[in-house]
Amino acid sequence: MKKNVVIANDHGAVDLKQLLVRHLQNRGYEVLNLGVDDEQSVDYPDMAEQGCREMLKGGYEFLVLCCGTGIGISISANKIEGIRCALPQNSFAARMAKEHNNVNAIAFGGRIEYPEPVTDMIDAFIDSEFQGGRHGTRVDKIMKLQNCSLA
């Protein structure tokens, strides 16, 4: 069975995106690259929207988003109904994002100096499975907040 992934990035993470595409392909993934391949400025909310729209069409295992810090693109993605995007700082957080939060998108920063290789973090994410149970209840609560207005 073919494993499909979507990746999108802005100009702040071109090198990181290219590294991740190669790594994912080496792991047997077919990667749809919606990101940019040069440092011509683009807006990360637009890249998040493109990646999320494609992810939500179905047929993909997960979405990878990258910008300079990973912050803006992950915030943007989390505004889109049906997306749960994590911004892990290490392999433990990447694993927990899948096991406890069942995220369908993961974000990284091209200008961040991580304590370990980003490829190790994405491997930890890929090699984990959602644990369900009480975590499923919590994910349901997260998704109910999606259209919550506190005003």
KEKE-3310 file (N, C-alpha, C; in steps of 0.2 Angstrom, whole numbers, plus 5000, padded with zeros to 4 digits):
npx = (5004:5003:5011:5006:5011:5009:5018:5022:5029:5037:5047:5057:5061:5066:5078:5076:5064:5068:5077:5068:5059:5067:5071:5058:5054:5064:5060:5049:5038:5027:5028:5019:5024:5020:5026:5038:5053:5063:5070:5062:5050:5036:5019:5017:5004:4997:5003:5001:4987:4986:4992:4984:4972:4974:4977:4966:4958:4959:4967:4980:4993:4998:5002:5016:5022:5032:5040:5050:5051:5042:5031:5021:5016:5011:5001:4993:4988:4981:4970:4961:4948:4947:4960:4974:4988:5005:5019:5033:5047:5057:5061:5053:5042:5037:5033:5023:5014:5008:5004:4996:4989:4985:4988:4987:4995:5012:5024:5039:5053:5063:5073:5077:5087:5088:5088:5091:5092:5080:5075:5075:5065:5054:5054:5051:5038:5032:5033:5025:5009:4992:4986:4973:4958:4958:4964:4958:4946:4950:4955:4943:4938:4946:4943:4930:4932:4935:4926:4923:4917:4922:4917)
npy = (4994:5011:5024:5040:5058:5075:5090:5106:5123:5138:5152:5152:5139:5131:5123:5114:5108:5101:5092:5084:5080:5071:5062:5057:5051:5041:5033:5027:5034:5043:5059:5074:5089:5104:5116:5130:5131:5140:5155:5166:5177:5171:5170:5162:5158:5156:5145:5136:5135:5129:5117:5111:5111:5101:5090:5087:5083:5069:5053:5054:5051:5060:5078:5088:5104:5118:5133:5148:5147:5138:5141:5151:5144:5133:5138:5144:5133:5126:5133:5128:5119:5102:5100:5095:5101:5099:5106:5100:5100:5090:5072:5065:5074:5074:5060:5059:5068:5061:5049:5053:5064:5062:5069:5076:5083:5090:5102:5111:5121:5130:5138:5135:5129:5114:5102:5089:5079:5084:5074:5063:5067:5067:5053:5048:5052:5046:5032:5030:5026:5031:5030:5030:5027:5036:5046:5048:5053:5065:5071:5072:5082:5092:5094:5099:5111:5118:5127:5136:5150:5162:5174)
npz = (5000:4996:5004:5007:5009:5013:5010:5015:5014:5018:5013:5023:5026:5016:5014:5025:5022:5010:5015:5023:5013:5006:5016:5020:5008:5007:5017:5011:5007:4997:4992:4991:4986:4991:4994:4993:4983:4984:4990:4989:4995:5003:5011:5026:5031:5020:5014:5024:5023:5010:5011:5021:5015:5005:5013:5019:5009:5009:5009:5013:5025:5034:5037:5034:5039:5037:5042:5045:5060:5063:5071:5066:5055:5061:5070:5060:5053:5063:5064:5055:5052:5057:5057:5067:5073:5078:5086:5088:5100:5102:5100:5109:5112:5099:5097:5107:5102:5092:5099:5110:5106:5093:5081:5065:5058:5057:5062:5059:5061:5050:5054:5066:5079:5084:5097:5093:5078:5065:5057:5066:5074:5066:5063:5075:5077:5065:5068:5079:5087:5089:5105:5109:5120:5135:5130:5117:5122:5126:5114:5107:5115:5112:5099:5100:5104:5093:5086:5096:5104:5115:5118)
capx = (5000:5007:5010:5006:5012:5009:5022:5021:5034:5038:5054:5061:5062:5068:5083:5073:5059:5071:5079:5062:5056:5072:5070:5052:5055:5069:5056:5044:5033:5026:5028:5017:5027:5016:5030:5042:5060:5068:5069:5057:5046:5029:5016:5016:4997:4995:5006:4997:4980:4987:4994:4979:4966:4976:4977:4958:4955:4960:4972:4987:4994:4999:5005:5022:5022:5038:5042:5056:5051:5036:5026:5016:5013:5007:4995:4988:4985:4977:4964:4958:4943:4949:4968:4978:4995:5010:5026:5037:5054:5061:5057:5048:5036:5034:5030:5017:5009:5004:5001:4991:4985:4983:4989:4987:5000:5017:5027:5046:5056:5070:5079:5078:5093:5085:5093:5092:5090:5072:5073:5074:5059:5048:5054:5047:5031:5029:5034:5021:5002:4988:4984:4965:4956:4957:4967:4953:4941:4954:4956:4937:4937:4950:4940:4924:4934:4937:4922:4921:4918:4922:4915)
capy = (5000:5017:5029:5047:5063:5082:5094:5113:5127:5145:5153:5151:5132:5128:5117:5109:5104:5097:5087:5080:5076:5065:5057:5053:5046:5035:5029:5024:5039:5047:5066:5079:5095:5110:5121:5133:5129:5146:5160:5171:5178:5169:5170:5155:5156:5154:5138:5131:5133:5125:5110:5108:5109:5095:5085:5086:5079:5062:5049:5056:5049:5066:5084:5092:5111:5121:5140:5149:5145:5133:5144:5154:5140:5128:5142:5145:5126:5124:5137:5125:5113:5095:5099:5096:5102:5099:5109:5097:5102:5084:5066:5063:5078:5071:5054:5061:5071:5055:5044:5056:5069:5060:5075:5074:5088:5091:5107:5112:5128:5130:5143:5133:5124:5109:5098:5083:5080:5084:5068:5059:5069:5064:5046:5046:5053:5041:5026:5030:5025:5034:5026:5030:5027:5042:5051:5049:5057:5072:5073:5074:5088:5097:5096:5103:5118:5121:5133:5139:5157:5163:5181)
capz = (5000:4995:5009:5005:5014:5010:5014:5012:5017:5016:5011:5029:5028:5010:5015:5029:5018:5005:5019:5025:5007:5004:5021:5019:5002:5009:5021:5007:5006:4991:4995:4987:4988:4989:4996:4988:4983:4984:4996:4987:5001:5003:5017:5029:5032:5013:5013:5028:5020:5004:5014:5025:5010:5002:5018:5021:5004:5011:5005:5016:5032:5038:5033:5036:5038:5039:5041:5049:5067:5064:5075:5062:5051:5065:5072:5055:5052:5069:5063:5050:5055:5055:5058:5073:5071:5083:5084:5093:5101:5102:5098:5114:5110:5092:5099:5111:5098:5089:5104:5115:5103:5087:5077:5058:5055:5061:5060:5061:5059:5046:5057:5073:5081:5088:5101:5089:5071:5064:5055:5071:5077:5062:5063:5081:5075:5061:5071:5085:5085:5093:5110:5111:5127:5138:5125:5113:5125:5126:5107:5106:5118:5108:5092:5101:5105:5086:5084:5102:5105:5123:5119)
cpx = (5004:5005:5011:5007:5011:5014:5022:5026:5034:5045:5059:5063:5063:5072:5080:5068:5062:5074:5074:5059:5061:5071:5063:5052:5059:5065:5050:5038:5033:5024:5025:5019:5023:5020:5034:5049:5065:5066:5065:5052:5039:5026:5015:5008:4994:4997:5003:4990:4981:4988:4988:4973:4968:4975:4970:4955:4955:4965:4979:4987:4995:5002:5011:5022:5029:5038:5048:5056:5046:5030:5020:5012:5008:5001:4990:4985:4980:4970:4959:4954:4946:4957:4970:4985:5000:5016:5031:5044:5059:5057:5052:5041:5033:5030:5023:5012:5005:5000:4996:4986:4982:4983:4990:4992:5006:5021:5034:5048:5063:5075:5080:5084:5090:5090:5095:5090:5082:5070:5072:5067:5053:5048:5050:5040:5028:5029:5029:5014:4998:4985:4976:4964:4955:4960:4962:4948:4944:4954:4949:4935:4940:4946:4933:4926:4935:4932:4919:4922:4917:4919:4908)
cpy = (5006:5022:5036:5052:5070:5086:5101:5118:5134:5146:5152:5144:5128:5122:5112:5105:5099:5091:5082:5076:5070:5060:5053:5048:5040:5030:5026:5028:5042:5054:5071:5086:5101:5117:5125:5130:5134:5150:5166:5171:5175:5169:5163:5153:5153:5146:5133:5130:5128:5118:5107:5106:5102:5089:5083:5083:5072:5059:5050:5054:5055:5072:5086:5099:5114:5129:5141:5147:5139:5135:5146:5149:5135:5132:5142:5138:5124:5128:5134:5119:5107:5094:5100:5095:5103:5103:5106:5100:5096:5078:5064:5067:5075:5065:5055:5064:5066:5051:5047:5061:5068:5065:5072:5079:5089:5097:5108:5119:5127:5134:5141:5128:5119:5105:5091:5084:5080:5078:5063:5060:5066:5057:5044:5047:5048:5034:5025:5028:5028:5029:5025:5030:5034:5048:5053:5054:5064:5075:5076:5081:5094:5099:5100:5110:5122:5127:5136:5146:5159:5170:5181)
cpz = (5000:5001:5006:5010:5010:5014:5010:5017:5014:5014:5017:5030:5021:5011:5020:5026:5013:5009:5021:5019:5006:5010:5021:5013:5003:5013:5017:5006:5000:4994:4990:4990:4986:4991:4991:4989:4982:4989:4994:4992:4999:5010:5020:5030:5025:5012:5018:5025:5014:5006:5017:5020:5007:5006:5019:5015:5005:5007:5008:5023:5036:5034:5037:5034:5040:5037:5045:5056:5068:5067:5071:5058:5055:5068:5066:5053:5057:5069:5059:5053:5052:5056:5065:5072:5077:5081:5090:5094:5101:5100:5103:5113:5104:5093:5102:5107:5094:5094:5108:5111:5096:5081:5070:5054:5060:5058:5063:5058:5056:5049:5064:5074:5086:5091:5098:5082:5070:5061:5060:5074:5073:5062:5070:5080:5071:5064:5078:5082:5091:5098:5112:5118:5130:5134:5119:5115:5125:5119:5105:5109:5115:5102:5094:5102:5098:5084:5090:5102:5112:5124:5121)
residu = (MET:LYS:LYS:ASN:VAL:VAL:ILE:ALA:ASN:ASP:HIS:GLY:ALA:VAL:ASP:LEU:LYS:GLN:LEU:LEU:VAL:ARG:HIS:LEU:GLN:ASN:ARG:GLY:TYR:GLU:VAL:LEU:ASN:LEU:GLY:VAL:ASP:ASP:GLU:GLN:SER:VAL:ASP:TYR:PRO:ASP:MET:ALA:GLU:GLN:GLY:CYS:ARG:GLU:MET:LEU:LYS:GLY:GLY:TYR:GLU:PHE:LEU:VAL:LEU:CYS:CYS:GLY:THR:GLY:ILE:GLY:ILE:SER:ILE:SER:ALA:ASN:LYS:ILE:GLU:GLY:ILE:ARG:CYS:ALA:LEU:PRO:GLN:ASN:SER:PHE:ALA:ALA:ARG:MET:ALA:LYS:GLU:HIS:ASN:ASN:VAL:ASN:ALA:ILE:ALA:PHE:GLY:GLY:ARG:ILE:GLU:TYR:PRO:GLU:PRO:VAL:THR:ASP:MET:ILE:ASP:ALA:PHE:ILE:ASP:SER:GLU:PHE:GLN:GLY:GLY:ARG:HIS:GLY:THR:ARG:VAL:ASP:LYS:ILE:MET:LYS:LEU:GLN:ASN:CYS:SER:LEU:ALA)
# end
